[in-house]
Amino acid sequence: MILLLLAYATMTYFLGTHLWGCFIAGMSFACLAPPHHAHHVWVKQTKRVTSWMIRIFFACTVAFAIPVSKLLSIDAFWKGAIMGAIPCILTKVCCAPFMGDAKWVIGWAMVGRAEFAYLIAQMAAAAGMLSQALQQPGWIGLTV
């Protein structure tokens, strides 16, 4: 599993981002029999390390890239509230009716995946893909 993760992450790193490779590696083992066998093996092998590494990863990449003083402005609050309510919550919950019996569980579960969007925004800011106007206070407040 780890070798495939490293191989896919390395290949997709040269194509744009290593995150696609990590996702593809995880999906490669998602349907192994018996059900969820790969997940149980992965959790058993990496449980303690993963819980701490996730905290360190997001603290060092996303949390340090967003100044708290810029997030506490009125302008950032109202724009964030609009962006959070409509594209971040409403769209995910509204797609749920097409998911069968677990429609509301799936819709609300997708709402909690925003930390990945912050990582992508931080990577875009670091790569110079966001204009300075988008990095000003009241927008996403990313500085690199």
N, C-alpha and C positions, 0 to 999 in steps of 0.2 A: 504494500500500500504506500509506504513512504517513498520507495523508489519510483513508483508511477507518479506520485505527487511531485517529486523533484523533476522528473522528466517533463511532465506536462507544464509545470510552472516555468521551467527553463525555456521550452519551446515557445510558449506564448509570451514570455518576457520579450523575446526578440521580435514578436509580432505586435506588441503594444503594451500589454500588461500581464504580469504574472498571476493576477487574480482569476483570470479566465481559466488558466491551467489548473489552479487549485480547485475551482468549481467543477471542471471536467473530471478531474481525478476522483473527487467525491462522488460524482454521478456514475462513474465507472463501476463502483461497488454497491450502488444503492439497491440493486435488485437481486443480489445474490441469495441463493437458498441456503438454509432456511431463512424465512423472512427476518430482516434486520440483523443478520449474523455479522455483517461487516461493521455495522454501527456498534454492536456490543463489543466486538474485538477492539475497535478503535478507542472506544470510551475506556475500556479496561486498561489498555496500554498507556493512554495519555491523559487520564482524568486529572491527576494532581498538577501536572505540568501545564495542561491546557487552561485550567482555571486561573492560574497566575499569569500566564503568557498573554491571555486575552486582555487582562487588565493593563498590563505593561504596554502591549501593542497599541491600544486605543489611547492610553495616556500619552505616549510618546509621539504618536502621529497626529491624531485629531485634536486631543485636548490642548496640547501645547500650541497648536496652530491658530486657535481661536481665542483672542483676547477677551476676557470677561467684561472689561469696561465697555467694549463695543457692543456686546450682547445686551447690556442693561440699559440701552437707550429706548426711548418711546418709539422711534422710527423702526428700529429692529424688531421691537415687540409686535407692532401691528402688522408689519409685513410678514413676520414669521408666523403670526396667528392665521393670517389668510392663507399662506403657503402650507401651513400644517393642516388646516381644516379641510381645504378643498383637494389639492393634489396628493397630499400625504395620507389622509384618512378616508375621505369620501370616495375617492376612486378605488381604493383597495377594498373597502367594505361593499361598494356597489358591484364589484365584479364577482363577489361571493355567491349570488343566487345561481350562477351557472356551475357551481362546484358540487352539487348534489346535497346529500344529507348533512354534511359537516360544513355547510356554506358559511355560517356566521363565525364558526371557530377559525376557519381558514382565512376569511376576510380580516378579522381582527388580529390574527397572528401575523399577517403581512404588514400590519401597521407598525409593529415593533422593529422593523428592519431598517430604520433610518440611519443607524450608525455607519452603514456601508455608504450611504449617500454623502455623509460628511467626509469619509475617506476619499471618495472620488473627487469631491470639490477641492479638498486639500491637495490632491495629486495634480489636478488641473491648475490650481494656483501656483504650485511649485514649478510646473512645466511652462508657465507663462501663457496658458490658454485662456485665462480670465483677464479681462481688461481691468485697469486700475479703478474704473467706476464701479465695477462689481465687487471690488475688494474694500470699498469705503465703508465707514460705519453706517449701519442701518441696512446693509444688504446682508451678505453672509459673513462679513468681518474676517476674512482669511488673510493672514499675512505670513509671508515666508522669508 
